[in-house]
């Protein structure tokens, strides 16, 4: 293994000068280098470099085992080993020492070694002797790999998570063979009403559902597509597109086919509906994270429309604004940043003010004046509608209390408060109104709950229960936007509804549109037969007011009488028109 001529020179090299207690240093010499190497805890060898070749002068047992399990001479193996090229690079660099990691295929898989090289300075300048060590890091790398896999994978479905999805995309874009005309697309999938499964059947059933959905989605993939679970009930697919949008639509159709049949959970069969949004890259240089965000923006629209949505320019900007509105609205609700405006309700036969409708208004320091149609939609989507509705009920009740204090006695007016269908489904509406009235010291008959037809149609039994509960508080119930929904007219007789509000779409044009006029008359006739009062919205001029008065309509509101106003102006308006007898 070692030449006789090398051993004496090597012995001279491995020396150290140490104090022996005298004036002259003593020289300690190790005649057998193998003894020195055996003292090291890792694989180690002394390597000679000569004539562009490498040879092992001496190696310890761990070194021999690391090379080839001791079956052949290390001197024969090293020139062809994974280490040889890194040693040659080190010699050429002129450095005194270096560190590097090597990988090679072992019997049980990849093996990793952390290696060090240091020059051994010899008395013979022609000699290139190196001390080489290699520490086995295979177990550490395996642990690191497993930890990384856990960090990048969803523990339930074994799919990539949000972070792993990003790395998978980067890997395919960086290492795949892509023609110049190729694109990639992201398909975002949101499971509709998934929370109901968890609420009704428990989290284990929800987990089983997610696993089944993941399997079905995976069956719809093409070779090279990547499926990931990027949120609780959110999935995403990375797809290579050779034919642009047509490829996306083909994948979407496969997804819809895969999810078309019900999923069996225990003794139940559950049909899972999906909202699907898609975004396409313009070229391969597009930021994948940006494309994913666009797909998620599209899927939010799909949840509202019920159709597959393809991202279009401006959608992401819209989504970002909705996010800003949500964030600012949350702060406004906690810090008192909203206000109520009050639009008068006028008795059309006497001209007296019977009450006001409370309307939420929001003028934000950063966003400016945000229309109710915009921030209420965001509130419903984000779940803030419950807090918004509670705030409106409490604030309206407190406003009446302040009016009473200013007038010296209770005002003969009521205030209408709007209820969202989502709030009705999620909140304890009865306790909300009971607390609002009690804290303000206001009688129940001075507050009216306004709700749309859809709020009743969604769950008639629940609606009937809490409607009667509100009646127990002596509150009135108004059905808003009547005529625009799909309510069963027969249910009007069984529900404790007091007022029908004719939608402005029928009222504002009834003088010019004969069909609209017929609808208004029909609603008035229906209300009379059911002993219900009617409020007409959208009265913009005197002619409309007079026509509705002649038809026997009870109450009206609109810009002809007054625009929504703040609390103080509303009180002054009522005081100025009290006992006002003309329209």
C-alpha positions in Angstrom: 0.0 0.0 0.0 2.9 2.4 0.7 6.2 2.6 -1.0 9.4 2.2 1.0 10.8 5.5 -0.2 7.7 7.4 0.8 7.5 6.2 4.4 10.8 7.9 5.7 9.9 11.2 4.1 6.3 11.0 5.5 7.7 10.3 8.9 9.7 13.5 8.7 6.6 15.4 7.6 4.5 14.3 10.6 6.5 16.1 13.3 5.7 18.6 15.9 8.1 20.8 17.8 7.3 20.9 21.4 9.1 22.1 24.5 10.9 19.4 26.4 11.9 21.6 29.3 15.2 22.6 27.8 16.4 25.2 25.5 16.2 23.2 22.4 13.0 21.8 21.1 12.6 18.1 20.9 11.3 16.4 17.8 8.6 13.8 18.1 8.4 11.5 15.1 5.7 9.0 14.2 7.3 6.4 12.2 4.0 4.7 11.2 1.5 7.3 9.9 -1.3 4.8 10.2 -1.0 5.1 14.0 -1.7 8.8 13.7 -4.7 8.3 11.5 -6.2 5.6 13.7 -6.4 8.2 16.5 -8.9 10.3 14.4 -12.6 9.6 15.0 -13.5 10.0 11.3 -12.4 8.4 8.1 -8.9 9.8 7.4 -6.0 9.3 5.0 -2.8 10.8 3.8 -2.9 11.3 0.1 -0.1 12.0 -2.3 -0.5 14.0 -5.5 2.0 13.4 -8.2 2.1 13.6 -12.0 -1.6 14.5 -12.1 -2.4 11.3 -10.2 -3.5 10.5 -6.7 -2.5 7.7 -4.3 -3.2 6.8 -0.7 -0.1 6.7 1.5 -1.9 5.7 4.6 -5.6 5.3 5.6 -7.4 4.3 8.8 -10.0 1.6 9.1 -12.9 4.0 8.8 -11.4 5.4 5.6 -11.1 1.9 4.1 -14.6 1.1 5.1 -15.9 4.4 3.7 -14.4 3.7 0.3 -15.4 0.2 -0.5 -16.1 -1.7 2.7 -12.4 -2.9 2.7 -12.9 -5.3 -0.2 -10.1 -3.6 -2.4 -7.2 -1.4 -1.8 -7.9 2.3 -1.2 -4.9 3.0 -3.5 -6.8 1.4 -6.3 -10.1 3.1 -5.6 -9.3 6.7 -4.9 -8.3 7.8 -8.4 -11.8 6.9 -9.6 -13.8 7.9 -6.5 -16.2 10.8 -5.9 -13.5 12.4 -3.8 -10.7 12.5 -6.4 -12.0 15.4 -8.5 -12.6 17.6 -5.5 -9.1 16.8 -4.2 -7.6 17.8 -7.6 -9.6 21.1 -7.5 -8.2 21.8 -4.1 -4.6 21.2 -5.2 -5.1 23.5 -8.2 -6.6 26.3 -5.9 -3.4 26.7 -3.9 -5.4 26.9 -0.6 -4.1 25.4 2.6 -7.4 23.7 3.5 -10.9 23.3 2.3 -14.3 21.8 3.1 -16.8 20.1 0.8 -19.6 17.6 0.8 -19.8 14.5 -1.5 -22.7 12.3 -2.4 -22.5 8.7 -3.8 -24.9 5.9 -4.2 -24.5 3.2 -1.5 -26.2 -0.1 -1.1 -29.0 1.4 1.0 -29.3 4.7 -1.0 -27.4 7.9 -1.2 -24.4 8.4 1.2 -23.2 11.8 2.2 -19.8 12.8 3.6 -18.5 16.1 4.9 -14.8 16.2 3.8 -11.8 18.3 4.8 -8.4 18.6 3.1 -5.3 20.2 4.5 -1.8 20.4 3.1 1.1 18.7 4.9 4.1 20.8 4.4 7.1 18.6 3.7 10.8 19.3 3.8 10.7 18.2 0.2 8.9 21.0 -1.8 8.3 18.5 -4.7 6.0 16.5 -2.5 2.3 17.2 -2.4 1.0 15.5 0.7 -2.5 16.0 2.0 -4.4 15.1 5.1 -7.9 14.0 4.0 -10.9 13.4 6.4 -14.4 12.3 5.7 -17.3 12.4 8.2 -20.4 10.4 7.4 -23.5 12.8 7.3 -25.9 10.3 5.8 -28.1 10.0 8.8 -28.2 13.8 9.3 -29.1 14.3 5.7 -31.9 11.7 6.0 -33.3 13.5 9.0 -33.1 16.8 7.3 -34.8 15.4 4.2 -37.6 13.9 6.3 -38.1 17.2 8.2 -38.1 19.1 5.0 -40.7 16.7 3.5 -42.9 17.3 6.5 -42.5 21.1 6.1 -43.4 21.0 2.5 -46.2 18.4 2.5 -49.7 18.3 3.9 -49.9 15.8 6.7 -53.5 14.7 5.9 -53.5 14.2 2.1 -49.7 13.8 1.6 -50.0 16.5 -1.2 -47.6 19.5 -1.3 -48.7 22.3 0.9 -48.6 26.0 -0.1 -44.8 26.2 0.4 -44.2 22.8 -1.2 -46.4 23.8 -4.1 -44.2 26.8 -4.8 -41.1 24.7 -4.8 -42.6 22.1 -7.1 -43.5 24.9 -9.6 -40.0 26.4 -9.4 -38.4 23.0 -10.0 -40.5 22.3 -13.1 -40.0 25.7 -14.5 -36.3 25.6 -13.9 -35.5 22.0 -14.9 -38.3 21.1 -17.4 -38.0 21.3 -21.2 -40.3 24.0 -22.3 -40.9 25.2 -25.9 -41.0 28.9 -26.5 -44.7 29.0 -27.0 -45.5 27.0 -23.8 -47.4 28.6 -20.8 -48.4 27.4 -17.4 -51.6 27.8 -15.6 -52.9 27.6 -12.0 -56.3 26.2 -11.3 -57.6 27.0 -7.8 -60.4 24.9 -6.3 -62.5 25.8 -3.2 -64.8 23.2 -1.7 -68.2 24.9 -1.1 -69.9 24.6 2.3 -67.1 22.3 3.6 -67.5 23.9 7.1 -71.0 22.3 7.3 -69.5 18.8 7.2 -67.2 19.6 10.1 -70.0 21.2 12.1 -72.6 18.4 11.5 -70.5 15.3 11.2 -67.3 16.2 13.1 -63.7 16.9 12.1 -62.9 13.2 11.4 -65.6 13.1 8.7 -64.2 16.4 7.3 -60.7 14.8 7.1 -62.1 11.8 5.3 -63.9 14.0 2.9 -60.6 16.0 2.1 -58.7 12.7 1.6 -61.3 11.5 -0.9 -61.5 14.8 -2.7 -57.7 14.8 -3.0 -57.8 11.3 -4.6 -60.4 12.3 -7.0 -58.6 15.5 -8.0 -55.4 13.6 -8.5 -57.2 11.2 -10.8 -58.1 14.1 -13.1 -54.4 15.2 -13.5 -52.3 14.8 -16.6 -48.7 13.7 -16.5 -46.6 16.5 -15.2 -49.4 18.4 -13.5 -49.0 19.1 -9.8 -51.8 19.0 -7.2 -51.4 20.7 -3.8 -53.6 21.4 -0.8 -52.9 25.1 -0.2 -55.4 25.8 2.6 -58.1 24.2 4.8 -60.5 23.3 1.9 -58.5 24.9 -0.9 -56.6 23.0 -3.6 -54.5 24.1 -6.5 -53.2 22.6 -9.7 -50.1 23.6 -11.7 -50.6 22.7 -15.3 -48.3 22.9 -18.3 -50.3 24.5 -21.2 -49.4 23.7 -24.7 -52.7 25.0 -26.1 -53.4 27.8 -23.7 -57.0 28.2 -22.4 -58.3 25.0 -24.1 -55.9 22.9 -22.0 -57.2 24.6 -18.8 -60.9 24.0 -19.8 -60.1 20.4 -20.5 -58.6 19.9 -17.0 -61.5 21.7 -15.5 -63.9 19.4 -17.2 -62.0 16.4 -15.9 -62.2 17.9 -12.4 -66.0 18.4 -12.7 -66.4 14.8 -13.9 -64.3 13.5 -11.1 -66.3 15.4 -8.5 -69.7 14.7 -10.1 -70.7 11.7 -8.1 -71.5 11.9 -4.4 -68.9 10.9 -1.8 -70.0 8.3 0.8 -69.2 9.2 4.4 -70.4 6.6 6.9 -74.1 6.1 6.0 -74.4 9.5 4.2 -73.8 10.4 0.6 -72.4 14.0 0.2 -72.2 15.9 -3.0 -69.3 18.3 -3.0 -69.6 21.4 -5.1 -66.5 23.2 -6.1 -65.8 26.8 -7.0 -63.0 26.9 -9.6 -60.9 29.9 -10.7 -58.0 29.8 -13.2 -55.2 32.1 -14.1 -52.8 31.7 -17.1 -49.2 32.9 -17.3 -48.3 35.3 -20.2 -44.9 33.7 -20.5 -42.6 31.4 -18.5 -40.9 34.4 -16.8 -44.1 35.2 -14.9 -43.8 35.0 -11.1 -45.6 31.7 -10.1 -46.8 33.2 -6.8 -48.4 36.1 -8.7 -50.3 33.6 -10.9 -51.4 31.7 -7.9 -52.8 34.9 -6.3 -54.6 35.6 -9.6 -56.2 32.2 -9.6 -57.3 32.7 -6.0 -58.8 36.0 -6.9 -60.7 34.3 -9.7 -62.0 31.5 -7.4 -63.5 34.2 -5.1 -65.5 35.5 -8.0 -66.5 31.9 -8.9 -67.9 31.5 -5.4 -70.3 34.4 -6.0 -71.2 33.6 -9.6 -71.4 29.8 -9.4 -69.4 29.5 -12.7 -65.8 28.7 -13.6 -64.0 32.0 -13.7 -60.8 32.9 -15.7 -58.7 35.7 -14.3 -58.9 38.9 -16.2 -57.0 42.1 -15.9 -58.2 44.1 -12.9 -59.5 41.2 -10.9 -56.3 41.1 -8.7 -56.5 44.8 -8.2 -60.2 44.4 -7.2 -59.2 41.5 -4.8 -56.5 43.7 -3.2 -59.0 46.5 -2.7 -61.5 44.0 -1.1 -58.7 42.9 1.2 -57.9 46.5 2.1 -61.6 47.1 2.7 -61.9 44.1 5.0 -58.8 45.1 7.0 -59.9 48.7 7.3 -63.5 47.7 8.1 -62.4 45.5 10.9 -60.5 48.5 12.4 -63.5 50.8 11.8 -65.9 48.4 13.7 -63.5 48.2 16.7 -62.7 51.9 16.7 -66.1 53.5 15.9 -65.2 54.5 12.4 -68.7 54.0 10.9 -71.9 56.0 11.2 -75.6 55.6 10.5 -77.5 57.8 8.2 -81.3 58.1 8.6 -83.7 58.3 5.7 -87.3 59.5 6.6 -90.3 57.2 6.2 -93.3 59.3 5.3 -97.0 58.4 5.8 -98.3 59.1 2.3 -101.9 59.9 3.4 -100.9 62.4 6.1 -97.4 63.5 5.3 -96.2 62.7 8.8 -92.9 61.1 9.6 -93.5 57.7 10.9 -89.9 56.6 11.2 -86.5 56.3 9.6 -84.5 53.6 7.9 -81.0 53.3 9.4 -78.3 53.0 6.6 -74.6 52.3 7.3 -72.1 54.8 6.0 -68.3 54.7 6.0 -65.8 57.4 5.2 -62.4 56.0 5.7 -59.2 58.1 6.2 -57.3 56.0 3.6 -60.0 54.6 1.3 -62.3 57.6 1.3 -66.0 57.3 1.0 -66.7 53.5 0.6 -70.2 52.8 -0.9 -72.4 50.5 1.2 -72.8 48.1 -1.7 -69.1 47.6 -1.6 -68.3 47.3 2.1 -71.4 45.3 3.0 -70.5 42.7 0.3 -67.0 42.4 1.8 -68.5 42.1 5.3 -70.7 39.3 4.2 -67.8 37.5 2.5 -65.4 37.9 5.4 -67.9 37.2 8.2 -67.8 40.8 9.5 -71.5 41.2 8.7 -72.4 39.9 12.1 -70.4 42.6 13.9 -71.7 45.2 11.4 -75.3 44.1 12.0 -74.9 44.2 15.8 -73.3 47.6 15.7 -76.1 49.0 13.5 -78.8 47.6 15.9 -77.1 49.0 19.0 -76.3 52.4 17.4 -79.9 52.8 16.1 -81.4 52.1 19.5 -78.9 54.5 21.1 -79.8 57.2 18.6 -83.5 56.9 19.5 -82.6 57.2 23.2 -80.6 60.4 22.5 -83.6 61.8 20.5 -85.9 61.0 23.4 -83.6 62.8 25.8 -83.3 65.8 23.5 -87.1 66.0 23.1 -87.9 65.3 26.7 -90.1 62.3 26.0 -90.2 59.3 23.6 -90.5 60.4 20.0 -93.4 58.8 18.1 -91.1 57.3 15.5 -89.5 54.0 14.9 -86.2 53.0 13.2 -85.8 50.3 10.6 -82.6 48.2 10.9 -81.5 45.9 8.0 -80.6 42.3 8.5 -78.3 40.3 6.2 -79.3 36.8 5.3 -75.8 35.7 6.4 -76.2 37.4 9.8 -79.6 35.7 10.2 -77.9 32.3 9.5 -75.0 32.8 11.9 -76.1 35.1 14.7 -78.6 35.1 17.5 -80.7 37.9 16.1 -83.3 37.7 18.9 -80.7 38.3 21.7 -79.1 41.0 19.6 -82.2 43.1 19.4 -83.3 42.3 23.0 -80.0 43.6 24.3 -79.9 46.7 22.0 -83.4 47.7 23.2 -82.8 47.0 26.9 -79.5 48.9 27.0 -81.1 51.9 25.3 -84.3 51.8 27.2 -86.3 51.7 24.0 -89.7 49.8 23.6 -89.7 47.1 21.0 -92.5 48.6 18.9 -90.1 51.5 18.0 -87.8 49.2 16.0 -88.4 47.3 12.8 -86.3 44.5 11.4 -85.9 44.6 7.6 -84.9 41.5 5.8 -85.0 40.3 2.2 -87.0 37.5 0.7 -83.8 35.4 0.3 -83.2 35.4 4.1 -86.6 33.7 4.6 -86.4 31.3 1.6 -83.0 30.0 2.6 -84.3 28.4 5.8 -88.1 28.9 6.3 -88.4 26.9 9.5 -85.5 28.8 11.2 -86.9 32.1 9.9 -90.3 31.4 11.3 -88.8 30.6 14.7 -86.8 33.8 15.1 -89.5 36.0 13.4 -91.9 35.0 16.1 -89.2 35.6 18.7 -88.9 39.2 17.4 -92.6 39.6 17.6 -92.4 38.6 21.3 -90.2 41.7 21.7 -93.1 43.8 20.1 -90.9 44.5 17.0 -92.3 45.0 13.5 -91.0 42.9 10.6 -90.6 44.3 7.1 -89.8 42.3 4.0 -87.4 44.4 1.9 -87.1 44.5 -1.9 -90.4 42.6 -2.3 -91.0 41.4 -5.8 -87.4 40.8 -6.8 -87.0 37.4 -5.1 -88.5 34.0 -5.1 -90.6 33.9 -2.0 -93.6 31.6 -1.8 -96.6 34.0 -1.5 -98.5 31.5 0.6 -95.8 31.8 3.3 -96.7 35.5 3.8 -99.9 34.4 5.4 -98.1 32.1 7.9 -95.2 34.3 8.8 -95.5 37.3 11.2 -94.7 39.9 8.6 -96.1 43.4 9.0 -94.8 45.4 6.1 -94.0 44.8 2.5 -91.4 47.2 0.9 -91.9 47.5 -2.9 -88.5 47.6 -4.5 -87.4 50.9 -6.1 -87.0 49.1 -9.5 -90.8 48.9 -9.8 -91.6 52.3 -8.2 -89.3 54.7 -9.9 -90.5 53.9 -13.4 -94.1 53.0 -12.8 -95.4 56.1 -14.4 -93.7 55.4 -17.7 -93.8 51.6 -17.6 -97.3 50.0 -17.6 -96.0 46.6 -16.5 -94.3 48.1 -13.5 -97.5 49.9 -12.6 -99.5 46.7 -12.8 -96.9 45.0 -10.5 -97.2 47.8 -7.9 -101.0 47.6 -8.0 -100.9 43.8 -7.6 -98.6 44.0 -4.5 -100.9 46.7 -3.0 -103.9 44.5 -3.6 -102.1 41.4 -2.2 -101.0 43.3 0.9 -104.5 44.6 1.5 -106.0 41.0 1.3 -103.3 39.8 3.8 -103.8 42.9 6.1 -100.2 44.0 5.5 -98.9 47.6 5.2 -96.8 48.7 2.2 -93.8 51.0 1.9 -92.8 52.2 -1.5 -89.1 52.8 -2.0 -87.5 55.2 -4.6 -90.1 58.0 -4.6 -88.1 60.7 -6.5 -90.8 63.2 -7.4 -94.2 64.5 -6.4 -96.0 62.7 -9.2 -95.0 59.3 -7.9 -95.9 60.3 -4.4 -99.4 61.4 -5.5 -99.9 58.3 -7.6 -99.0 56.0 -4.7 -101.2 58.0 -2.4 -104.1 57.6 -4.7 -103.4 53.8 -4.9 -103.7 53.6 -1.1 -100.0 53.0 -0.4 -99.3 53.4 3.3 -95.8 54.7 3.5 -93.0 55.9 1.2 -89.4 57.0 1.1 -87.1 58.5 -1.4 -85.1 61.6 -2.4 -88.4 63.5 -3.0 -88.8 63.6 0.7 -85.2 63.6 1.9 -81.9 62.0 1.4 -80.3 60.0 4.2 -79.0 62.4 6.9 -77.0 62.2 10.1 -78.5 61.8 13.5 -78.8 65.4 14.4 -80.2 66.5 11.1 -82.7 63.6 11.3 -84.0 64.9 14.6 -84.3 68.5 13.3 -86.1 67.2 10.2 -88.7 65.3 12.3 -89.3 68.2 14.5 -89.8 70.5 11.5 -92.3 68.2 9.9 -94.2 66.9 12.9 -97.9 67.0 12.1 -97.0 68.0 8.5 -100.2 67.1 6.6 -99.4 67.6 2.9 -97.3 65.7 0.4 
